Amino acid sequence: MSRGPGSLQREVLAYLRGQSSPTTLEQLRWALRERSYSDDLPKSWAFAIDRAVKSLASSAQGHRLIVEKRKLGTLREWVAHYPSKTYSRAVREVRLELLPILADWVVGNDGPGPRFDAEENEQFALHGERTGYQRHVEAKSRRDKFGVEWSMLESELWPHLTGKEAEDVLSLLVRGRQLFTTSKLSAKVSFRQLIESCDRRKLLPRPTLLKLTSLADRFLPPEKGGFLALKSYIYQCIMPVQIRQPDLKPDALKELLRAKPTYMKTIPGFTPPLPRSRGFTFPERDRWRNAVAKSSPLAHLIDHSSFQKFSFLRVTS
């Protein structure tokens, strides 16, 4: 018989019960550590918290915790949870200070917006990450999987092509054929956005809309769609690379310097280039190439752990 939770497990449960917003394992490690210490996060401490959470989520403890492992899906989640996905206090502190600036910038009027829009993310979901022939095979497999269902739905859309407000229905037909058949037609609006527009404008019967939404949810689940949208924003802040630590883009560094000039000057290893002068100047990417030293916490403001799964925790009793 279980003797009940130990002291660390009780501390974990007490902390989580006191939170009014979603909490991750990564945040929990730091929150409990900071009650007594102000140094980096020792791996031994992180592993101890991990074991306590795993035990609380086990049947022996009556599943006192639910652990949901998933990727982040919004900029708000990125700002809230990503800073704690590190063992370095200095890295966590610059993330807490600077990520809100970047999140506001990428979606603002003066920001770059997403690197890929919703329509492009759907195309990515269709073809997958492979290249060459394998990419073609994956796209065919997805078309075969959803094509029959789409052909049946088409027959429900045709009767609703009349009237002045039927453009979205027509675009939905074109977009569906683009995604789920070999048709050469194309529509530069996402499948889900067209469904939502038809729903909002009451252009289709409710049963048809439910079938379309179900198809969209299975073709590109909302959690995956949210992650792809977030990834598109993050890639406006970093130089995409496959292996090494990505560098911050010059525009992102300039925005951080504009928004937090005093704070940026206090970060070790950050040396912005001199202002542009008349005459020949290097391209922006070259001018900012050595602005952030590899040893600087700013060099780890954003890394590939942004795209990893996070452990969201929920108390059940």
C-alpha positions in Angstrom: 0.0 0.0 0.0 1.2 3.5 -0.8 2.3 5.6 2.2 1.1 8.8 0.4 3.2 11.6 -1.1 6.6 12.5 0.4 7.7 16.0 1.5 8.9 17.0 -2.0 5.7 15.6 -3.6 3.6 17.5 -1.1 5.5 20.7 -2.0 4.8 20.0 -5.7 1.1 19.5 -5.1 0.8 22.6 -2.9 2.5 24.8 -5.4 0.4 23.6 -8.4 -2.8 24.0 -6.4 -1.9 27.6 -5.8 -1.5 28.4 -9.5 -4.4 30.1 -11.5 -2.8 29.5 -14.9 -1.3 26.5 -16.7 2.1 25.4 -15.3 4.8 23.3 -16.8 7.3 21.0 -15.3 10.0 23.4 -16.5 8.5 26.3 -14.6 7.9 24.1 -11.5 11.6 23.3 -11.2 12.6 26.9 -11.1 9.7 28.0 -8.9 10.6 25.6 -6.1 14.3 26.1 -6.4 14.0 29.9 -6.1 12.4 29.6 -2.7 15.9 28.9 -1.3 18.5 29.5 -3.9 19.5 32.1 -6.6 22.0 30.1 -8.6 21.7 28.0 -11.8 19.4 25.1 -11.8 21.4 21.9 -10.8 20.5 18.9 -12.9 20.2 16.8 -9.7 17.4 19.2 -8.5 15.7 19.0 -11.8 15.8 15.2 -11.8 14.4 15.1 -8.2 11.4 17.2 -9.3 11.0 15.1 -12.4 10.9 11.9 -10.2 8.4 13.5 -7.8 6.1 14.5 -10.7 6.4 11.0 -12.3 5.5 9.4 -9.0 2.5 11.7 -8.5 1.3 10.8 -12.0 1.6 7.1 -11.4 -1.2 4.7 -10.4 0.5 4.0 -7.0 -0.2 7.6 -6.0 -3.7 7.5 -7.5 -2.8 9.7 -10.5 -2.7 12.9 -8.4 -1.2 14.6 -11.4 -2.0 14.7 -15.1 1.1 15.3 -17.3 0.3 16.5 -20.8 3.4 16.6 -23.1 2.9 18.8 -26.1 4.5 21.6 -28.1 3.7 25.2 -27.5 0.9 26.6 -29.7 0.8 30.4 -29.3 3.1 33.3 -28.7 1.5 33.8 -25.3 2.5 30.3 -24.3 6.0 30.8 -25.7 6.5 33.9 -23.5 5.0 32.3 -20.4 6.7 28.8 -20.6 9.8 28.9 -22.8 12.0 31.0 -20.5 12.2 28.2 -17.9 13.4 25.5 -20.4 17.0 26.0 -19.4 19.3 25.2 -16.5 21.0 28.6 -16.8 19.7 31.5 -14.6 21.3 34.1 -16.8 19.6 32.7 -19.9 16.2 32.4 -18.2 16.5 36.0 -17.0 17.1 37.4 -20.5 14.3 35.4 -21.9 11.9 36.7 -19.2 13.0 40.2 -20.0 13.2 40.1 -23.8 10.8 37.5 -25.2 7.7 39.7 -24.5 9.4 42.4 -26.7 9.9 40.1 -29.6 6.4 38.6 -29.3 4.8 42.1 -29.5 7.1 43.1 -32.3 6.5 40.1 -34.7 2.7 40.7 -34.7 2.8 44.5 -34.6 2.3 47.0 -37.4 6.1 47.5 -37.7 6.9 43.8 -37.3 7.6 41.2 -39.9 4.5 39.1 -39.4 4.7 35.3 -39.7 7.2 33.8 -42.1 4.6 31.4 -43.5 0.8 32.1 -43.5 -2.0 29.7 -42.7 -2.3 28.6 -46.4 1.4 27.8 -46.6 1.3 25.8 -43.3 -1.5 23.7 -44.7 0.6 23.0 -47.8 3.4 22.0 -45.4 1.1 19.7 -43.5 0.1 18.0 -46.8 3.7 17.4 -48.0 5.5 16.9 -44.7 9.1 17.5 -44.0 10.6 15.1 -46.5 12.2 16.2 -49.8 12.2 14.8 -53.3 10.3 11.6 -54.2 9.4 10.9 -50.6 7.7 14.2 -50.3 5.5 13.3 -53.3 4.7 9.9 -51.7 3.6 11.5 -48.5 1.4 14.1 -50.2 -0.2 11.3 -52.2 -0.8 9.3 -49.1 -2.6 12.2 -47.4 -4.7 12.8 -50.5 -5.7 9.2 -50.6 -6.6 9.3 -46.9 -8.9 12.3 -47.2 -9.8 12.4 -50.9 -12.8 10.1 -50.7 -14.3 12.0 -47.8 -13.7 15.3 -49.6 -15.4 14.1 -52.8 -18.5 13.3 -50.8 -18.5 16.7 -49.2 -18.2 18.4 -52.6 -21.6 17.3 -53.5 -23.0 19.1 -50.4 -21.3 22.3 -51.4 -22.4 22.7 -55.1 -26.1 23.6 -54.2 -24.8 26.6 -52.2 -22.9 28.3 -55.1 -25.8 30.7 -55.9 -26.1 34.2 -54.6 -23.8 37.2 -54.3 -22.1 35.9 -51.1 -21.1 32.5 -52.5 -17.5 33.4 -53.2 -16.2 31.7 -50.0 -18.1 28.5 -51.0 -16.4 28.6 -54.4 -13.0 29.2 -52.8 -13.6 26.4 -50.4 -14.3 24.0 -53.3 -11.1 25.1 -55.0 -9.0 24.9 -51.9 -10.4 21.4 -51.1 -9.6 20.2 -54.5 -6.1 21.7 -54.3 -5.4 19.8 -51.0 -7.3 16.6 -51.5 -7.1 15.9 -55.2 -4.6 16.2 -58.0 -6.4 19.3 -59.4 -4.2 22.1 -60.6 -6.7 24.7 -59.2 -5.4 26.8 -56.3 -6.8 29.2 -53.7 -4.6 31.5 -51.7 -6.7 31.2 -48.5 -6.5 28.5 -45.9 -9.0 25.7 -45.8 -9.9 26.3 -42.1 -10.2 30.1 -42.6 -12.7 29.5 -45.4 -14.7 27.1 -43.3 -14.8 29.7 -40.5 -15.9 32.4 -42.9 -18.7 30.2 -44.3 -19.8 29.4 -40.7 -19.7 33.1 -39.7 -21.7 34.2 -42.7 -24.1 31.2 -42.5 -23.4 30.1 -46.1 -23.7 26.4 -45.4 -25.9 24.1 -43.4 -24.7 23.2 -39.9 -24.3 19.4 -40.6 -22.0 20.2 -43.6 -20.0 22.7 -41.6 -19.5 20.1 -38.8 -18.2 17.6 -41.4 -15.8 20.1 -42.9 -14.5 21.1 -39.5 -14.0 17.5 -38.6 -12.0 17.0 -41.9 -9.9 20.1 -41.2 -9.2 18.9 -37.6 -7.9 15.6 -38.8 -6.0 16.9 -41.7 -4.2 19.6 -39.6 -5.1 19.2 -35.9 -5.5 22.6 -34.2 -2.5 21.9 -31.8 -0.3 21.2 -34.8 -1.6 24.3 -36.7 -0.9 26.4 -33.6 2.6 25.1 -33.4 3.3 25.8 -37.1 2.0 29.3 -36.7 4.2 29.9 -33.6 7.2 28.5 -35.5 6.6 30.9 -38.3 6.8 33.8 -35.9 9.9 32.5 -34.2 11.7 32.1 -37.5 11.3 35.8 -38.0 13.6 36.3 -35.0 16.4 33.8 -35.8 18.5 32.5 -38.7 17.1 29.0 -39.4 19.8 26.4 -39.1 19.7 22.6 -38.9 22.3 21.8 -36.3 24.1 24.7 -34.5 22.7 27.3 -32.2 20.7 29.8 -34.4 21.8 33.5 -34.4 19.3 36.3 -33.8 18.4 38.2 -36.9 19.7 41.8 -37.1 16.1 43.2 -37.1 15.3 41.4 -33.9 18.4 42.7 -32.2 17.7 46.2 -33.4 14.1 46.0 -32.0 15.4 44.7 -28.6 18.0 47.6 -28.5 15.3 50.1 -29.4 12.8 48.8 -26.8 15.3 48.1 -23.9 18.5 50.1 -24.6 19.7 50.3 -21.0 19.0 46.7 -20.2 20.7 45.5 -23.5 23.9 47.3 -22.5 24.1 45.3 -19.3 24.1 41.9 -21.0 27.5 40.4 -21.0 28.9 39.6 -24.5 26.6 42.0 -26.4 28.4 44.7 -28.5 26.1 46.4 -31.1 27.9 47.7 -34.2 28.6 51.4 -34.6 26.0 53.5 -36.3 26.1 53.5 -40.1 28.3 56.2 -41.7 28.3 57.7 -45.2 30.1 55.8 -47.9 30.4 52.0 -48.2 28.9 50.0 -45.4 28.6 46.2 -44.9 25.2 44.5 -45.3 23.2 44.4 -42.1 23.8 40.7 -41.5 27.5 41.3 -41.7 27.5 44.4 -39.5 25.7 42.5 -36.7 27.5 39.2 -37.2 29.8 39.6 -34.1 27.4 41.6 -31.9 26.6 38.6 -29.7 29.4 36.6 -28.3 28.9 32.8 -28.2 29.4 32.9 -24.4 26.6 35.6 -24.0 23.3 34.6 -22.4 21.8 36.5 -25.3 23.2 33.9 -27.7 20.7 31.5 -26.1 17.7 33.8 -26.1 16.1 31.5 -28.7 17.2 28.0 -29.5 15.7 24.8 -30.9 14.3 23.9 -27.5 11.5 26.3 -28.4 10.2 23.6 -30.7 10.4 20.7 -28.2 7.6 19.3 -26.2 6.8 20.9 -22.8 5.2 19.0 -19.8 2.0 20.7 -18.7 0.9 19.7 -15.2 -2.6 19.5 -13.7 -3.6 18.4 -10.2 -6.5 16.0 -10.1 -7.2 15.8 -6.4 
